[in-house]
């Protein structure tokens, strides 16, 4: 434990978002590759990723790139070329799903097993460790106890999601989007069927629940379980959101940075990067996009995981309507609203509606539209205009703390800089040493000029003048002292920056299963060869190869509609039951099997 470093990993949609995440305290960022990212809409060019690497590395922040879709045979050479380009620009890790890539000669870039590889068992994770992966991103479905068991039997780095949107289906095992329209989540183009309206019907066709977002989950929030996760063996805490804008990333990263720093200090641990972040705002998770929060059963069973009335953001609860007048309403609550704020509420049919605020007079609110607002209604603010402006306009600064020392040399002055990571730079400068007439004034000028580090990544904690006497130096000379020592320290920091290189060495470690169905996600010949080398005897092609999914399972979830809707009979139900089906807005049906022993569901493509 004493040598373990903890990493806060932030999403980055683009260069601007990545820089914001780093300034707000991220130890690492992850970003989509130019192609083959599981969030196709969040791809970035090689040049953009290079810019992020160049900004991140001086802070010892790592950059991980997501190239985590399944690949067709003709795409593998394209992906391989891209991987070599990413290695060349200094990327620190590559998130992949398709094991066919391991059959190629990859550069020594650390490989991270994407959550899409369904990292949910000790046996699977042990295998990934043994074939050469440096890290696994654990399945979001795992409980704290399951994570402890994985840590007990493995040494590989464990990364775990702690915040953000939740897929209701098990990672890498959801084929619902592909089955119902050809857009595959495993190919980065999920159509998000879990955020659509459904009706739940029994086997006779009777409607139990009509037109609700029955597969939509609340957002994950594990901020109260960080210490337990560290103790369980997690070393990287991951925030979801590669499609999120800068204000969201700033707020969430800033919040978890502060939360983690307090825990690390308490436990005597260190963060996995360098520099101190100073926020220009107070983080508040409810103020940016959220569907309400759930801990997703990390400690065992919990109720109300679903956001079944809306898949949209509700934001923060701000009060209850006490009075409605012709053009305004009065709100009881402690939170002050402002012009241009966005508010939302559930109408009489329990559907989410909303409006903007045009004016505020104390507790009296003048909305853009009043229709639907009634006495007793709960009001939420889903857009805080003033808070968002703070997050958009330079929300944080990040500096590496250094101390500076001046000492005599035989021919001039030695300037020494020491940073908070233990790096030390010494520069000896030949210069005339003229005794100062006004020593206090000279000391003040020396200190002031050497500490003018505003346009660098450094911030001085103080200047120690350890010369035999106090000398007078022209401001131009002091500026040169500062320039030279900053350049030297920057070079030494880069030389000493932790570099992780990991070369995959082919082996024949046996895969824990002898047969792979379509759930094994084998889409190309290289992936098939990989599993054959590791002892798999029967391999079915991936769903995306075009196999018939009629009557096949298209989603597995630890979320249970019976429990969510108050229909569970508890211990009376055991085994599995397939007594209901879901029907979407277009009349497409899916059979629902309730796995009562494990409290979850399997959803099947309805037989045609």
N, C-alpha and C positions, 0 to 999 in steps of 0.2 A: 504493500500500500504506500510506503513512504516515497517510493520513486515513481509512482503512477502519476501521469499527467492527464488532465481531463480536457476534452475538446468540445467547444460549442461550435456546431456546424450550421451555417446559415445558407438559405437558398439565394440564388442570384438569377434573376431574369435576364439581366444584361450588365454592361459595364457599370452604369450608374448605380444600380442596385447593389452590385458586389462591393463597390467602394463605400457605399453607405453602411452595409453590413460590417465591413472591416472597421470603419471608424467607430461604429457603435459597440464593438467589442468581440466580434466573431473570431474564433481561433482558426477557422477554415471556412471556405465557401464551396458550394458545388453548383455547377453550371452546365447547361446542355451543350453537347458537341454540335458541330455544324450539321450533322445528320445522325439518325439512329438514336435519338434521345427519347425516353419514355414520355416526355412532354414535348411533342414535335413543335408546338407553338412557341417553345422557349429555347430555340436553337441559337447558337452564336458562332460567328466566324472565327477562324484561327487567329486572325489579327486581334479581334476583340478579346479573346481569351488570353493572348499574349499581354495585352494591356492590363488585364486583371492580375496576371502573374507578376508583372513588374511592379504593380502597386502593392501587392500582398506580401511578397517575399521580404522586403526590408523589415516588416513587422513579424517575421517568422510565421506568417499566416500561410496555410496551405491551400492549394486550389485543386479540387477534385472535379473531374469532368464525367458527366453521365453519357455513356454510349451504351445504353442498357435496354435495347430492344432485341427481339429475335430477328435474325438475318436470313435472307434467302441466299442461295449459293452465289449468285452473281454480285451480291453486295459485300461479301466477305473481303475481297481484295480492296474495295473502296474503303471499308472500315479499317483494314490493316494499314493502308497508306495514311489515313487520318491519325491513327494511333502513333505512328512514327513522327508525324508532324507535332502532335501534342507533347510527345516526349522531348522533342528538340527544343520546344519553347519553355520547358521546365515545369510542366504540370506534375503535381505531386501524387496523384492517384487516379485510377480509371475505374469507374463503376460500370460493370458489365452484367448482362444476363445470359448471353449466348456463349455456352462453353465451347462452341466450335472455334472460337478465337484462340483457345489454348492449343489447338492443333497447328497453329502457325508459329513462326519464330518472332516472338514479340520482344520489343525493347524492354530493358529492366525497369519497368514502371510498376509500382505496387498495384495489384488488382484487388478491387473491392467487389464482393459478391452483392449485387443489387438485391433489394428486398423482393424483386420480381423472381428471383430464383427460389422463393418460398423457403426461407431459412427458419424452419420451425421445429426442427428436431436435433437432438444431440448427434445422432448418426450422420445427418446431412451436413451439419456444420463441421464435424470432425473430418468428414471427407473433403470438404472444401479447403480446410486447413492443410490437409495432407497433400493435396494436389498443388498447393502453392499460393492460394489466395492470402493476402495480408490482413484482410478484414472482411467481416460479414455484416450486412445490414439486417438486423433481426426482423422477423415478421412482426407486424404490429399486433397480431392476435395473441402474442405470448403474454403470460402472466409473470409477475415478479418471481414466483417460485420456479417457473419453467426457465427463466433466465439464470437463476442461481444454479440450476441443474446443468445447463449448458456450460456455464463458467467452470463448474467443478470438473468437467471432462475435456475442456479445451483450453488452449492458450492463445488462440487467435484474437485480434482486436474485435470488440463487440460495439457496434453502432446501433442506436435505438431511437426511434421517433418519439419526441416528447411534446410536440405541439403542431397543430394545423389540421387540415381537412383529412377525413378518414374515408378510405374506400371500404364499403361494407363487405366486399368479397375478400377472401384470403389473397394475399399478395402473389401475383403471378398465376393465380388459379381462377381468374375471372374471364369468362368467354361470352358473357351475356351481350356485350356490345357487338362483338363479332358475329354472334349467332343471329342477332336481330337487325343486321344492317351492314355487316362486313367491315366495321371499323374496330380494329383490335387494340385493346389496351396494351397488349404485349408488343405492339408495333408502334405505340406512341400516339394513337389517334382514337382513344376511347371516346365514345359518344355520351358517356355518363348516364347510362340507363338508371342508375341508382338515384338520380336526382329528378326522375320523372314521376308523374302521377300514376297511381295504381289503385285498383279495387281488389280487395281480398274476398274471395268467395269460397263457400264450402263445396263438397263434391257434388252436391245436388244443383249447384249454380246459384244458391241463395247468397246475396251480398251481405257480408259481415261489416265491412268498412268500404266506403265509396270515395274514390277520388282524393286520396291522400298520398303524400310522398313517403310511402311505406318502407322504402329501402334507403332513405336519406338519413345519415347519422349526424349527430352533433359533432363539433370539432374536438379534437384531442387537446387536453391540457393536463400535463403531468407535473406542473410546477411544484406541487406539494409532495412529490415522491422522488425528487432528485437525489437526496441523500441515500434513500433505500436502493435506488438504482446503482449508485456508485458502489455501495456495499455488495450488491449482487454481481458486480463485475463489468458494468457498462463503462466504457471509457470515452465514448463519443455521443453527445446529445444532439440529435438532429431535429431541426425545425423544417416542417414541410412548407412548400410554397414557391416553386419556381415560376409560377405564373402571377405571383403577387407583385404589387407596385411597391415603390420605395417607402412610403409612409408605414405600410404594414411591416416590412422587414425591419425598419428602424425601431419601431415600437416593440416588436416581439424580441428582437435580438437584445435591445437595451434592457428589457425586463429580465430576460434569463441571464444576461451577463451579471447584473447586480445580484440576482438570486444565487447564482453559482459561486460568485466571488465570496459571499458570506459563508457558504458551505465549505469551500476550499480552505479558507482561513481557519475555520473551526477544526477541520480534519487534518490540517498541515499538508495539504496537497497543492499542486501548482497547475495553472492553466497551460495549454499547449501552444502558446504564442507569446508575443512580446509587446510591451507598451501598455499605457494606461488610457482608457477611454473616459472622456468627460462628456456627459450628455447635457444638451441644452433644453431638455424637457424631462418630465417625470413620467416614466412608462406606466401605461394602464392598458391591460390586455383587452378589456371590454370596449375600448374606444376605436379599435380597428376591426376588420372583418371577422365575424364569428357567428356561428349558428347556435350559440349556447355551447356549453362545454360538458365533456364526459371524460372519466378516467379509463374508459373502455375495458372495464373489468380487470385492471392490472392487479388488484388485490383479491379478486374473486368476483362473484356475481354482483352486478349493480343494475338498477332499474333506470328507465328513462334515458337510454342511449340515443334514441331516435329524434330526429328533427322532422317529424312527419307532417307538420303543418306548413312548412316552408323549407326549401333548400337554400334560401337567401340569408344574408346577414341581418341579424336583429340588432346587434350592437349592445348598448347598455340601457338598462331600465332607468327611466328618469322620473316617473311619477304616474299618478292616477288623475284622470280628468274629473274635476269637481263641479264644473259648470260649463255650459256651452251657450254662447251668445250668437248674434247674427254673423259676425265676421271673425270671432275669436273664441278661445276656450281658456279656462283657468286650470292650472296644473298644480296639484299638491305633490311636493317633493323637494329634496334638498339640492338637486343639481340645477345649476343655472344654464339655461339655453341661450343661444345667440342667433342673430341674423345669419341666414344662409346655412344653418344646421339642417340636416335631414332627419326626419322622424318617421317612424313606422308603427303600425298597430294591426291587430287582427280584427277584421270586420265581423259583422253578425253571422257570416257563414264560415268563420274561422280561417279566412284567407288573408294573407299579409297584404296590406296596403300602406301607402305612405305619401308624404308631401314634404315640401321645404318650408322653412320659417321665413316669413317676410318682416316680422317685427316682434319685439319683446318689450313688454311694459310690466316689470316686476314678475308676478306669476301669471300674468295675462299673455297668452301666445296668439299671435296673428299668423295663421298659416297661409300658404299659397292657395290651398283648397281646404275647405272645412268638411266636405262631404264624407260621411262615414264615421266621423268622430262623435262619440256620445259620452254622456256622463257615466263614470265608473270604469271607463276603458283604461287599460294599461298602455302607457306610451314608452317607446324605446327611441333612443337616438342612434341611428346607424351611420351618421356622418357628422363628426364634430369639426366644424369649419376651422375654428381657431387652432385646435390641436393639430389638425392635418397641415396647416400652414407652418407650424413649428417643425414638423417632421420633414416637410419638403424643402425648407430653407436652412441648410447647414445644421442638421440635428445633433452633431457630435464632432469632437476632435479627438485624435488619438496621438499620443506622444510617447517616445521612449525616454525615460528619465536617465540623465547622465550627470556625473559630477566632474568638475574641471579643476585642475591643479596647475600652478605655475611654479617651476623650480629653476634654479641657476644651472647653467652649464659653463664650461670654460670659455666658450665662444658666443654665448648668447643665452637663450631661454629654452627650456623644455616645457612643452604643453602636453598635459596628460588628460585623457578623457576615459572615464570608466562608466559602463552602462549597467543597467539593472540585471542583465543576463550574464555578467561576469566578463564581458569583453573589455579589453583595455588597449588603447592606442596611445603611442608616445611619438611626438614629433619634436625634433631638436631644430631650432631656428637660429641661424646666425644673425645677430642684430646688436646694435649699439645699446649699452645699458647706461642711461643717464639718470643720475639720482634725481628724484622728484623734489621740487621745492616745497610743494604742498602735498604731503603724503596722503592725507585723508582724501583729498580731492582726486589724487592719482589712483588710489585704491578703488574709489567709486567709479571712475571712468573705466578702469580695467574690468571690473565686475560687470558693469552695464554693457560694455561692448561685447565681451565674450559670451554673455547670456542672450544676445540678440539672435535667437535660433528660430524665429518665427516661420521662416520659409523652408525649414528642414523638418525631418521626422522627430527631431530631438527637442527635449526641454530640460533646462539645467535646474538641478536641485541646489546649486551653489558653486561658488568659485573659491578655492583655497589658495591664497598667495603665500607660498612657502620659500620665497627668495630671501637672500640674506638682508636685503634692504628693499625699499620701495622705489621702483624706477618709473620714469615718465616715458610712455610710448605714445607716439602719434596715433590718432584714431585709425588711420589707414593701416598702420602696422598691426594694431589689435584686430582689425577686421581680417587681415591676412592670417593671423594666428588662428582665428575662428574658422576660416574657410579651409585651411589645411588640416586642422584636427578633425573637423566634421567629415571631410573626404576620407581621411585615413581610417576613422572609426567605422564609416560605412563600408569600406573595403574589408576590414577585419570581420565585421558582422556577417557579411556575405560569405566569407571564407569559412566562418564557424557555424553558419546556419545549418541546422540538422537536415541532412539529405537522406531520403529513404530510397534505396534502389532494391529491387526484388526481381530476380530472373526466374522465370518458370522453368523447372527442370522436369521433363516428361517422366512419368512413372506409371506403375500399374496397380496402384492402390485400389482395392475393390470398392465399387459403388455399393451402398447398403441394400440395393434391390437388384433382382435378376431380370425383372420385366418392367418396362416403362410403357404406360398408356399415353394417350394424347396429353395427359396432365404433365408429362415430362418435358413438354415444349421443345421437341427436337424438330427443327425446321430445315436443316441443311445437312449435307453429307458429312461435313467436318464434325458437327455435333454428334451425328450418329457414330462416326469413327471414334470420337472421344469416349463415348459410353461403352462401346465395344472393347476398347483398350482397357477399360476398367471393369470388365466382366459382365456387362449387361447382355443378356442373350436374346431378348425379344424387345423390339423398339417400335412403337406405333408413331406415326408422324403427328406433328403438332396440329392443333385445330386450324391454324392459319394455312396449312397445306391444302385445305379445301375438303377435309373429311366431312361426312354427314354427322351433324350434331343433333339430329332428331332423337329425342328421348334421352340425350346425354346430359350429365350434370354440367351446368354452365356457371355456377357460383357456389362457393362454400363460405359460410359465415358463422361467427360466434354470436351474432346478434339473432335474437329470436322474436318474431312478431307476436307469438302468443304471450310471451312475457311482457313485451312492450305495450300490448293492448289489454293486458289484464285478463287474458284467456287461459293462462297456464293453470293446470290443475296440480302442479307440484309433483310430489312423489307418486301420485296415482299413475303418472305417465312414465313408461320406461321404453327403451328401445327406440325405434323410429316409426313415425306415422306419416303417411302421405294422404292427408284428408282435405287439403285446401289447394287453391291455385290463385295466382296473381294474374290480373288482366290489366294491360297498360292502356294508354289513351287511344291507341290504334287498334285495340281488340286482340293484340298478341297475348297469348297465354303462356304461363310458366307454372309447372307443378311445383309445389312446396313440400319438402320432406322435413319434418321436425325431428331433430336428433335430441331426444329428451335426456338421454344419459349425459351428454356433454353440453346441453343447453345451447343449441345452435340450429342452423338450417342448411339444407342442400337444395338448390333450385335447379330444376331440370327444364330443358327446352321441351315444350308441350308437343306430344306426338301428333303428327299430322295425318 
